[in-house]
Amino acid sequence: MIKHSFGVLAYKDSPYLAECIESLINQTAKSHIYISTSTPSEYISNIAKKYGVEVYVTETGKGVLHDNNFALQQAKTKYITLAHQDDIYLPEYAEECIASTEKFKDTLICFTNYSELMDGKERPITLLIKIKRLMIRLFMPFNANTKSKFWKTRLLSFGNPISAPTIMYNLEMLPGFQFPLELADRPNTIDWETWFTMAKKKGRFVYINKISLHRRIHADSLTSLGLEDDSRYLEDLNMFKKFWPSFIAEILAKVYANGYKSNSKK
């Protein structure tokens, strides 16, 4: 029985979509793979046909939050990973996430370490990734998991170290899971605010300290687009204020803004 699905979030005609799907097909553990899109095209249909995967189409122009939730609704398995169309999953990702999750009865999410690709090559570790790895080490110091609401929340207090495309959700522990609709006007911190809400739930966060994903950084990625104006800085600042006094929140937001510059690709 297949326990896990990859819901590939396809937007417009990404030149990297086929490479992403190939990485999912080549997993050591078999998963159900499907494409979810709000921008259907002949290009996407042809790739789906080539690799024998289903395509689910939702309304256009509803935003990232709606598109993510629609993709989640299509999952028929216990576990689901929302795969970003530009990224590459290493062969043992699904197998290792399932094995790590099933060590415990209360796992909410399992997430992994990752590296970044730029211009087709794995690039040196950036300051931002170093900070995120340090945060995980500090707040999960003894075991690569925690069920404490306090420590799950502290994990997020210096920023968001959990990379969304690395996450495998346990839908048995998160029945009907959806990203909150009220976050639609805060696209840069949808993930961070969602993990913050999830951290308050009963259940465990599990981490795999192994690079299981190559995230692609390019000019059209959401992270890069958020740097074109102050939207990411302002949203980050509001998030930090949930944990810290304003003067500390401002310092942390500025540190993160400098770190994000490594993702700005003109």
KOLFITI-810443 format. One record per residue (C-alpha): residue number from 1; x, y, z. Coordinates in steps of 0.05 Angstrom, whole numbers. Example, Ala and Ser with C-alpha at 12.3 -4.5 7.8 and 13.67 -1.06 7.14 Angstrom:
2
<atom n="1" xx="246" yy="-90" zz="156"/>
<atom n="2" xx="273" yy="-21" zz="143"/>
// end
This chain:
266
<atom n="1" xx="0" yy="0" zz="0"/>
<atom n="2" xx="27" yy="69" zz="-19"/>
<atom n="3" xx="31" yy="113" zz="43"/>
<atom n="4" xx="58" yy="177" zz="13"/>
<atom n="5" xx="41" yy="228" zz="-41"/>
<atom n="6" xx="79" yy="283" zz="-76"/>
<atom n="7" xx="33" yy="339" zz="-96"/>
<atom n="8" xx="74" yy="380" zz="-146"/>
<atom n="9" xx="56" yy="453" zz="-144"/>
<atom n="10" xx="61" yy="475" zz="-217"/>
<atom n="11" xx="55" yy="548" zz="-236"/>
<atom n="12" xx="60" yy="570" zz="-308"/>
<atom n="13" xx="112" yy="535" zz="-351"/>
<atom n="14" xx="172" yy="522" zz="-307"/>
<atom n="15" xx="233" yy="496" zz="-346"/>
<atom n="16" xx="250" yy="454" zz="-285"/>
<atom n="17" xx="184" yy="417" zz="-277"/>
<atom n="18" xx="206" yy="354" zz="-313"/>
<atom n="19" xx="270" yy="349" zz="-272"/>
<atom n="20" xx="230" yy="355" zz="-208"/>
<atom n="21" xx="182" yy="299" zz="-229"/>
<atom n="22" xx="239" yy="254" zz="-249"/>
<atom n="23" xx="269" yy="262" zz="-180"/>
<atom n="24" xx="202" yy="239" zz="-150"/>
<atom n="25" xx="195" yy="180" zz="-196"/>
<atom n="26" xx="266" yy="158" zz="-177"/>
<atom n="27" xx="252" yy="154" zz="-103"/>
<atom n="28" xx="271" yy="90" zz="-66"/>
<atom n="29" xx="201" yy="87" zz="-37"/>
<atom n="30" xx="142" yy="89" zz="-84"/>
<atom n="31" xx="96" yy="149" zz="-77"/>
<atom n="32" xx="33" yy="173" zz="-111"/>
<atom n="33" xx="52" yy="233" zz="-154"/>
<atom n="34" xx="6" yy="285" zz="-182"/>
<atom n="35" xx="9" yy="356" zz="-208"/>
<atom n="36" xx="-34" yy="412" zz="-180"/>
<atom n="37" xx="-40" yy="477" zz="-218"/>
<atom n="38" xx="-80" yy="540" zz="-227"/>
<atom n="39" xx="-46" yy="555" zz="-293"/>
<atom n="40" xx="-61" yy="495" zz="-338"/>
<atom n="41" xx="-24" yy="493" zz="-404"/>
<atom n="42" xx="-4" yy="446" zz="-460"/>
<atom n="43" xx="66" yy="447" zz="-432"/>
<atom n="44" xx="44" yy="420" zz="-364"/>
<atom n="45" xx="-3" yy="370" zz="-395"/>
<atom n="46" xx="52" yy="343" zz="-440"/>
<atom n="47" xx="99" yy="333" zz="-382"/>
<atom n="48" xx="45" yy="299" zz="-342"/>
<atom n="49" xx="29" yy="253" zz="-400"/>
<atom n="50" xx="103" yy="236" zz="-410"/>
<atom n="51" xx="112" yy="214" zz="-338"/>
<atom n="52" xx="42" yy="185" zz="-328"/>
<atom n="53" xx="20" yy="231" zz="-272"/>
<atom n="54" xx="-48" yy="262" zz="-259"/>
<atom n="55" xx="-62" yy="336" zz="-264"/>
<atom n="56" xx="-113" yy="371" zz="-219"/>
<atom n="57" xx="-134" yy="441" zz="-240"/>
<atom n="58" xx="-162" yy="496" zz="-195"/>
<atom n="59" xx="-184" yy="568" zz="-206"/>
<atom n="60" xx="-133" yy="618" zz="-232"/>
<atom n="61" xx="-113" yy="679" zz="-193"/>
<atom n="62" xx="-133" yy="657" zz="-123"/>
<atom n="63" xx="-62" yy="661" zz="-96"/>
<atom n="64" xx="-9" yy="616" zz="-65"/>
<atom n="65" xx="-49" yy="597" zz="-4"/>
<atom n="66" xx="-109" yy="574" zz="-45"/>
<atom n="67" xx="-64" yy="535" zz="-92"/>
<atom n="68" xx="-29" yy="500" zz="-34"/>
<atom n="69" xx="-95" yy="482" zz="-1"/>
<atom n="70" xx="-124" yy="455" zz="-65"/>
<atom n="71" xx="-62" yy="410" zz="-74"/>
<atom n="72" xx="-70" yy="384" zz="-3"/>
<atom n="73" xx="-143" yy="367" zz="-16"/>
<atom n="74" xx="-123" yy="319" zz="-72"/>
<atom n="75" xx="-81" yy="274" zz="-27"/>
<atom n="76" xx="-109" yy="205" zz="-16"/>
<atom n="77" xx="-51" yy="179" zz="27"/>
<atom n="78" xx="-31" yy="183" zz="100"/>
<atom n="79" xx="29" yy="227" zz="84"/>
<atom n="80" xx="36" yy="285" zz="35"/>
<atom n="81" xx="94" yy="329" zz="11"/>
<atom n="82" xx="79" yy="392" zz="-28"/>
<atom n="83" xx="135" yy="391" zz="-79"/>
<atom n="84" xx="157" yy="457" zz="-109"/>
<atom n="85" xx="164" yy="451" zz="-185"/>
<atom n="86" xx="235" yy="478" zz="-187"/>
<atom n="87" xx="265" yy="433" zz="-134"/>
<atom n="88" xx="300" yy="366" zz="-136"/>
<atom n="89" xx="286" yy="312" zz="-84"/>
<atom n="90" xx="343" yy="263" zz="-70"/>
<atom n="91" xx="326" yy="189" zz="-79"/>
<atom n="92" xx="317" yy="170" zz="-5"/>
<atom n="93" xx="275" yy="230" zz="15"/>
<atom n="94" xx="208" yy="195" zz="20"/>
<atom n="95" xx="235" yy="130" zz="49"/>
<atom n="96" xx="273" yy="165" zz="104"/>
<atom n="97" xx="216" yy="213" zz="121"/>
<atom n="98" xx="167" yy="156" zz="129"/>
<atom n="99" xx="216" yy="116" zz="171"/>
<atom n="100" xx="232" yy="175" zz="217"/>
<atom n="101" xx="159" yy="194" zz="224"/>
<atom n="102" xx="137" yy="123" zz="242"/>
<atom n="103" xx="186" yy="120" zz="300"/>
<atom n="104" xx="132" yy="159" zz="338"/>
<atom n="105" xx="57" yy="156" zz="342"/>
<atom n="106" xx="48" yy="231" zz="348"/>
<atom n="107" xx="89" yy="260" zz="290"/>
<atom n="108" xx="56" yy="321" zz="259"/>
<atom n="109" xx="110" yy="337" zz="208"/>
<atom n="110" xx="177" yy="311" zz="187"/>
<atom n="111" xx="225" yy="360" zz="154"/>
<atom n="112" xx="296" yy="354" zz="127"/>
<atom n="113" xx="360" yy="392" zz="115"/>
<atom n="114" xx="370" yy="420" zz="45"/>
<atom n="115" xx="420" yy="455" zz="-1"/>
<atom n="116" xx="410" yy="507" zz="-55"/>
<atom n="117" xx="420" yy="507" zz="-130"/>
<atom n="118" xx="438" yy="568" zz="-170"/>
<atom n="119" xx="452" yy="567" zz="-245"/>
<atom n="120" xx="447" yy="491" zz="-242"/>
<atom n="121" xx="501" yy="482" zz="-189"/>
<atom n="122" xx="499" yy="470" zz="-115"/>
<atom n="123" xx="524" yy="534" zz="-84"/>
<atom n="124" xx="564" yy="545" zz="-20"/>
<atom n="125" xx="525" yy="549" zz="45"/>
<atom n="126" xx="497" yy="618" zz="55"/>
<atom n="127" xx="493" yy="657" zz="120"/>
<atom n="128" xx="418" yy="647" zz="122"/>
<atom n="129" xx="424" yy="571" zz="117"/>
<atom n="130" xx="478" yy="571" zz="171"/>
<atom n="131" xx="431" yy="610" zz="217"/>
<atom n="132" xx="373" yy="562" zz="204"/>
<atom n="133" xx="416" yy="501" zz="217"/>
<atom n="134" xx="441" yy="533" zz="282"/>
<atom n="135" xx="370" yy="547" zz="304"/>
<atom n="136" xx="350" yy="474" zz="295"/>
<atom n="137" xx="413" yy="451" zz="332"/>
<atom n="138" xx="398" yy="498" zz="390"/>
<atom n="139" xx="325" yy="480" zz="399"/>
<atom n="140" xx="330" yy="406" zz="382"/>
<atom n="141" xx="397" yy="395" zz="417"/>
<atom n="142" xx="390" yy="323" zz="442"/>
<atom n="143" xx="342" yy="289" zz="395"/>
<atom n="144" xx="322" yy="307" zz="324"/>
<atom n="145" xx="250" yy="314" zz="347"/>
<atom n="146" xx="209" yy="350" zz="399"/>
<atom n="147" xx="137" yy="346" zz="423"/>
<atom n="148" xx="142" yy="403" zz="473"/>
<atom n="149" xx="98" yy="461" zz="453"/>
<atom n="150" xx="148" yy="508" zz="486"/>
<atom n="151" xx="208" yy="482" zz="446"/>
<atom n="152" xx="169" yy="478" zz="381"/>
<atom n="153" xx="151" yy="551" zz="390"/>
<atom n="154" xx="222" yy="571" zz="410"/>
<atom n="155" xx="247" yy="537" zz="347"/>
<atom n="156" xx="209" yy="590" zz="307"/>
<atom n="157" xx="226" yy="650" zz="351"/>
<atom n="158" xx="289" yy="671" zz="313"/>
<atom n="159" xx="259" yy="660" zz="245"/>
<atom n="160" xx="232" yy="603" zz="204"/>
<atom n="161" xx="284" yy="546" zz="199"/>
<atom n="162" xx="234" yy="497" zz="169"/>
<atom n="163" xx="236" yy="496" zz="93"/>
<atom n="164" xx="166" yy="484" zz="66"/>
<atom n="165" xx="183" yy="437" zz="8"/>
<atom n="166" xx="222" yy="391" zz="54"/>
<atom n="167" xx="161" yy="378" zz="98"/>
<atom n="168" xx="123" yy="313" zz="98"/>
<atom n="169" xx="55" yy="323" zz="132"/>
<atom n="170" xx="22" yy="267" zz="172"/>
<atom n="171" xx="-51" yy="276" zz="154"/>
<atom n="172" xx="-74" yy="226" zz="206"/>
<atom n="173" xx="-48" yy="274" zz="259"/>
<atom n="174" xx="-69" yy="334" zz="218"/>
<atom n="175" xx="-137" yy="314" zz="191"/>
<atom n="176" xx="-164" yy="364" zz="141"/>
<atom n="177" xx="-101" yy="406" zz="147"/>
<atom n="178" xx="-103" yy="471" zz="108"/>
<atom n="179" xx="-63" yy="535" zz="109"/>
<atom n="180" xx="-105" yy="588" zz="146"/>
<atom n="181" xx="-145" yy="632" zz="99"/>
<atom n="182" xx="-129" yy="695" zz="139"/>
<atom n="183" xx="-57" yy="690" zz="116"/>
<atom n="184" xx="-74" yy="704" zz="44"/>
<atom n="185" xx="-51" yy="776" zz="49"/>
<atom n="186" xx="16" yy="755" zz="80"/>
<atom n="187" xx="46" yy="711" zz="26"/>
<atom n="188" xx="118" yy="716" zz="51"/>
<atom n="189" xx="103" yy="688" zz="120"/>
<atom n="190" xx="47" yy="638" zz="105"/>
<atom n="191" xx="93" yy="580" zz="122"/>
<atom n="192" xx="123" yy="611" zz="185"/>
<atom n="193" xx="55" yy="631" zz="214"/>
<atom n="194" xx="27" yy="562" zz="197"/>
<atom n="195" xx="83" yy="526" zz="233"/>
<atom n="196" xx="74" yy="574" zz="292"/>
<atom n="197" xx="0" yy="554" zz="297"/>
<atom n="198" xx="18" yy="480" zz="288"/>
<atom n="199" xx="71" yy="485" zz="343"/>
<atom n="200" xx="16" yy="497" zz="393"/>
<atom n="201" xx="-18" yy="431" zz="375"/>
<atom n="202" xx="-6" yy="366" zz="411"/>
<atom n="203" xx="44" yy="326" zz="371"/>
<atom n="204" xx="116" yy="322" zz="348"/>
<atom n="205" xx="163" yy="357" zz="299"/>
<atom n="206" xx="215" yy="309" zz="270"/>
<atom n="207" xx="278" yy="331" zz="235"/>
<atom n="208" xx="325" yy="293" zz="189"/>
<atom n="209" xx="394" yy="325" zz="190"/>
<atom n="210" xx="412" yy="302" zz="120"/>
<atom n="211" xx="408" yy="341" zz="56"/>
<atom n="212" xx="348" yy="310" zz="22"/>
<atom n="213" xx="328" yy="367" zz="-25"/>
<atom n="214" xx="362" yy="416" zz="-72"/>
<atom n="215" xx="323" yy="481" zz="-72"/>
<atom n="216" xx="331" yy="522" zz="-135"/>
<atom n="217" xx="342" yy="597" zz="-128"/>
<atom n="218" xx="325" yy="639" zz="-188"/>
<atom n="219" xx="296" yy="707" zz="-206"/>
<atom n="220" xx="224" yy="683" zz="-210"/>
<atom n="221" xx="222" yy="644" zz="-144"/>
<atom n="222" xx="175" yy="671" zz="-91"/>
<atom n="223" xx="233" yy="683" zz="-43"/>
<atom n="224" xx="269" yy="726" zz="-95"/>
<atom n="225" xx="206" yy="764" zz="-115"/>
<atom n="226" xx="192" yy="783" zz="-43"/>
<atom n="227" xx="258" yy="820" zz="-42"/>
<atom n="228" xx="237" yy="869" zz="-96"/>
<atom n="229" xx="201" yy="912" zz="-45"/>
<atom n="230" xx="195" yy="915" zz="31"/>
<atom n="231" xx="140" yy="863" zz="36"/>
<atom n="232" xx="183" yy="807" zz="64"/>
<atom n="233" xx="217" yy="853" zz="114"/>
<atom n="234" xx="151" yy="880" zz="141"/>
<atom n="235" xx="119" yy="811" zz="146"/>
<atom n="236" xx="180" yy="783" zz="181"/>
<atom n="237" xx="179" yy="842" zz="229"/>
<atom n="238" xx="106" yy="828" zz="247"/>
<atom n="239" xx="123" yy="755" zz="260"/>
<atom n="240" xx="183" yy="771" zz="304"/>
<atom n="241" xx="137" yy="816" zz="346"/>
<atom n="242" xx="97" yy="753" zz="364"/>
<atom n="243" xx="159" yy="729" zz="403"/>
<atom n="244" xx="199" yy="791" zz="422"/>
<atom n="245" xx="193" yy="864" zz="443"/>
<atom n="246" xx="193" yy="913" zz="384"/>
<atom n="247" xx="266" yy="935" zz="389"/>
<atom n="248" xx="291" yy="862" zz="387"/>
<atom n="249" xx="242" yy="845" zz="332"/>
<atom n="250" xx="269" yy="901" zz="289"/>
<atom n="251" xx="341" yy="877" zz="298"/>
<atom n="252" xx="322" yy="806" zz="279"/>
<atom n="253" xx="282" yy="829" zz="219"/>
<atom n="254" xx="342" yy="869" zz="194"/>
<atom n="255" xx="389" yy="811" zz="203"/>
<atom n="256" xx="342" yy="767" zz="163"/>
<atom n="257" xx="335" yy="821" zz="109"/>
<atom n="258" xx="410" yy="820" zz="99"/>
<atom n="259" xx="410" yy="745" zz="97"/>
<atom n="260" xx="356" yy="744" zz="44"/>
<atom n="261" xx="400" yy="785" zz="-3"/>
<atom n="262" xx="436" yy="721" zz="-21"/>
<atom n="263" xx="371" yy="699" zz="-56"/>
<atom n="264" xx="365" yy="762" zz="-97"/>
<atom n="265" xx="384" yy="744" zz="-167"/>
<atom n="266" xx="378" yy="796" zz="-221"/>
// end
